[in-house]
Amino acid sequence: MPPPGGVAARDADLTDAFALAAEALVSDPHMGTDADWRAGGTAPPVAVRVVRQAPDRVAGAFDTAIVQATDILTIAAAHLPAVAPGDTFTIVADVLTVQHVERSASGAFVTAFCRRG
């Protein structure tokens, strides 16, 4: 049996639920952190909240394992829908340059894969 309001209403409810979850994650003082976003790396700063992950990645070169620091930022799309490669985020003293951007299937989250510097 279809949900009340049909499939479109159900999908809208799910989108709203994911958007609320995104907002809760970045707003949580234990998970989210303040950042300044600059479009193209040079625009005036815009204050946003992000969830920062910094997993190290191991890459190989010339039969040598190299540990590379990476930064992955998760942003609520409602706050910053237009993140693009070349944008920068400043978190305290770290400047992170966006290399790649992915959007969640629900459209609630933007994930920015960054390099330091």
Contacts in CASP RR format, 6 or more apart in sequence:
PFRMAT RR
TARGET T0000
AUTHOR 0000-0000-0000
METHOD contacts of the structure
MODEL  1
MPPPGGVAARDADLTDAFALAAEALVSDPHMGTDADWRAGGTAPPVAVRV
VRQAPDRVAGAFDTAIVQATDILTIAAAHLPAVAPGDTFTIVADVLTVQH
VERSASGAFVTAFCRRG
2 10 0 8 1.000
3 9 0 8 1.000
3 10 0 8 1.000
14 106 0 8 1.000
15 106 0 8 1.000
15 107 0 8 1.000
15 108 0 8 1.000
18 104 0 8 1.000
18 106 0 8 1.000
18 107 0 8 1.000
18 108 0 8 1.000
18 109 0 8 1.000
19 76 0 8 1.000
19 77 0 8 1.000
19 78 0 8 1.000
19 106 0 8 1.000
19 107 0 8 1.000
19 108 0 8 1.000
21 108 0 8 1.000
22 76 0 8 1.000
22 77 0 8 1.000
22 78 0 8 1.000
22 108 0 8 1.000
22 109 0 8 1.000
23 76 0 8 1.000
23 78 0 8 1.000
25 31 0 8 1.000
25 32 0 8 1.000
25 51 0 8 1.000
25 74 0 8 1.000
25 76 0 8 1.000
26 32 0 8 1.000
26 49 0 8 1.000
26 50 0 8 1.000
26 51 0 8 1.000
26 74 0 8 1.000
26 75 0 8 1.000
26 76 0 8 1.000
26 79 0 8 1.000
27 49 0 8 1.000
31 51 0 8 1.000
32 49 0 8 1.000
32 50 0 8 1.000
32 51 0 8 1.000
32 52 0 8 1.000
33 49 0 8 1.000
33 50 0 8 1.000
33 51 0 8 1.000
33 52 0 8 1.000
33 91 0 8 1.000
34 47 0 8 1.000
34 48 0 8 1.000
34 49 0 8 1.000
34 91 0 8 1.000
35 47 0 8 1.000
35 48 0 8 1.000
35 49 0 8 1.000
35 50 0 8 1.000
35 52 0 8 1.000
35 73 0 8 1.000
35 89 0 8 1.000
35 90 0 8 1.000
35 91 0 8 1.000
36 45 0 8 1.000
36 46 0 8 1.000
36 47 0 8 1.000
36 48 0 8 1.000
36 89 0 8 1.000
36 90 0 8 1.000
37 45 0 8 1.000
37 46 0 8 1.000
37 47 0 8 1.000
37 48 0 8 1.000
37 80 0 8 1.000
37 83 0 8 1.000
37 87 0 8 1.000
37 88 0 8 1.000
37 89 0 8 1.000
38 44 0 8 1.000
38 45 0 8 1.000
38 46 0 8 1.000
38 87 0 8 1.000
38 88 0 8 1.000
38 89 0 8 1.000
38 90 0 8 1.000
39 46 0 8 1.000
39 82 0 8 1.000
39 84 0 8 1.000
39 87 0 8 1.000
40 84 0 8 1.000
40 86 0 8 1.000
40 87 0 8 1.000
40 88 0 8 1.000
41 86 0 8 1.000
41 87 0 8 1.000
41 88 0 8 1.000
41 97 0 8 1.000
45 90 0 8 1.000
46 80 0 8 1.000
48 75 0 8 1.000
48 79 0 8 1.000
48 80 0 8 1.000
48 89 0 8 1.000
49 75 0 8 1.000
49 76 0 8 1.000
49 79 0 8 1.000
50 73 0 8 1.000
50 74 0 8 1.000
50 75 0 8 1.000
50 89 0 8 1.000
50 91 0 8 1.000
51 73 0 8 1.000
51 74 0 8 1.000
51 75 0 8 1.000
52 71 0 8 1.000
52 72 0 8 1.000
52 73 0 8 1.000
52 91 0 8 1.000
53 71 0 8 1.000
53 72 0 8 1.000
53 73 0 8 1.000
53 74 0 8 1.000
54 69 0 8 1.000
54 70 0 8 1.000
54 71 0 8 1.000
54 72 0 8 1.000
55 70 0 8 1.000
55 72 0 8 1.000
56 67 0 8 1.000
56 68 0 8 1.000
56 69 0 8 1.000
56 70 0 8 1.000
57 67 0 8 1.000
57 68 0 8 1.000
57 70 0 8 1.000
58 65 0 8 1.000
58 66 0 8 1.000
58 67 0 8 1.000
58 68 0 8 1.000
59 65 0 8 1.000
59 66 0 8 1.000
59 68 0 8 1.000
60 66 0 8 1.000
69 116 0 8 1.000
70 113 0 8 1.000
70 114 0 8 1.000
70 115 0 8 1.000
71 94 0 8 1.000
71 96 0 8 1.000
71 113 0 8 1.000
71 114 0 8 1.000
71 115 0 8 1.000
71 116 0 8 1.000
72 111 0 8 1.000
72 112 0 8 1.000
72 113 0 8 1.000
72 114 0 8 1.000
73 89 0 8 1.000
73 96 0 8 1.000
73 111 0 8 1.000
73 112 0 8 1.000
73 114 0 8 1.000
74 109 0 8 1.000
74 110 0 8 1.000
74 111 0 8 1.000
74 112 0 8 1.000
75 83 0 8 1.000
75 109 0 8 1.000
75 110 0 8 1.000
75 111 0 8 1.000
75 112 0 8 1.000
76 108 0 8 1.000
76 109 0 8 1.000
76 110 0 8 1.000
77 103 0 8 1.000
77 104 0 8 1.000
77 107 0 8 1.000
77 108 0 8 1.000
77 109 0 8 1.000
77 110 0 8 1.000
78 108 0 8 1.000
80 110 0 8 1.000
81 110 0 8 1.000
83 98 0 8 1.000
83 101 0 8 1.000
83 110 0 8 1.000
83 112 0 8 1.000
84 98 0 8 1.000
84 101 0 8 1.000
85 98 0 8 1.000
85 99 0 8 1.000
85 100 0 8 1.000
85 101 0 8 1.000
86 97 0 8 1.000
86 98 0 8 1.000
86 99 0 8 1.000
87 97 0 8 1.000
87 98 0 8 1.000
87 112 0 8 1.000
88 95 0 8 1.000
88 96 0 8 1.000
88 97 0 8 1.000
88 98 0 8 1.000
89 95 0 8 1.000
89 96 0 8 1.000
89 98 0 8 1.000
89 112 0 8 1.000
89 114 0 8 1.000
90 96 0 8 1.000
94 116 0 8 1.000
94 117 0 8 1.000
95 116 0 8 1.000
95 117 0 8 1.000
96 112 0 8 1.000
96 114 0 8 1.000
96 115 0 8 1.000
96 116 0 8 1.000
96 117 0 8 1.000
97 114 0 8 1.000
97 115 0 8 1.000
97 116 0 8 1.000
97 117 0 8 1.000
98 112 0 8 1.000
98 113 0 8 1.000
98 114 0 8 1.000
99 113 0 8 1.000
99 114 0 8 1.000
99 115 0 8 1.000
100 112 0 8 1.000
100 113 0 8 1.000
101 110 0 8 1.000
101 111 0 8 1.000
101 112 0 8 1.000
101 113 0 8 1.000
102 110 0 8 1.000
102 111 0 8 1.000
102 113 0 8 1.000
103 109 0 8 1.000
103 110 0 8 1.000
103 111 0 8 1.000
104 110 0 8 1.000
104 111 0 8 1.000
END
